[in-house]
Amino acid sequence: MSQKRPQAKYKIDRRLGCNLWGRPKSPYNTRQTPPGMHGANRRGRVSDYGQQLMAKQKLKGFYGCVGEKKFRRYFQEAVRLRGDTGQNLVGLLERRLDAVIYRAKFVPTIFSARQFVNHGHVTVNGKRVNIASYQVSEGDVIEVREKSRQMPLVLQAIEAPEREVAEYIDVDHKEMKATFLRIPKLEDIPYATQMEPHLIVEFYSR
């Protein structure tokens, strides 16, 4: 994991003006101004474009700062799929393997989920997968590999009281196994702050 990412997750809350992951230790809980020397003077009325951009930055940031090229590909795929583009977009993001690992409470943060997958600690339907952006399908069984099950990171995440397992994932923490039941709708996804995918659709449709 790059050295920037652990620091980024502490600054991003204040930059975006929200507690993005609902973390008790978020700096936004105590200081609700943008980072930097002049942060207190920078909050004003936000233009329509600014609101659309902020919505995109929040959603990208939530999933561990997904790169712009990758995020745009998700949007293009969401457009191609039948149905509501905004709903399709969040569905694609929730199907990322690192997101499923995070939602199943096998790890404490989305950043650690990406690293956990990249380091080969996870199998999907019995086969090791080390690509964090791998798209999980309905009915897929995701497991923490046997040799990784006693990692402090995993044990602490399972015991942490501040997050619940998402309802579209069936988890057996004793067996370290999760089944992805269905692709969620926006209203099913336990975001800690309001996400507005319709504004992202507007942003890319400009």
Secondary structure, 3 states (H helix, E strand, C coil): CCCHHHHHHHHHHHHHCCCCCCCCCCHHHCCCCCCCCCHHHCCCCCCHHHHHHHHHHHHHHHCCCCCHHHHHHHHHHHHHCCCCHHHHHHHHHHCEHHHHHHHCCCCCCHHHHHHHHHCCCEEECCEECCCCCCECCCCCEEEECHHHCCCHHHHHHHHCCCCCCCCCEEEECCCCEEEECCCCCHHHCCCCCCCCHHHHHHHHCC
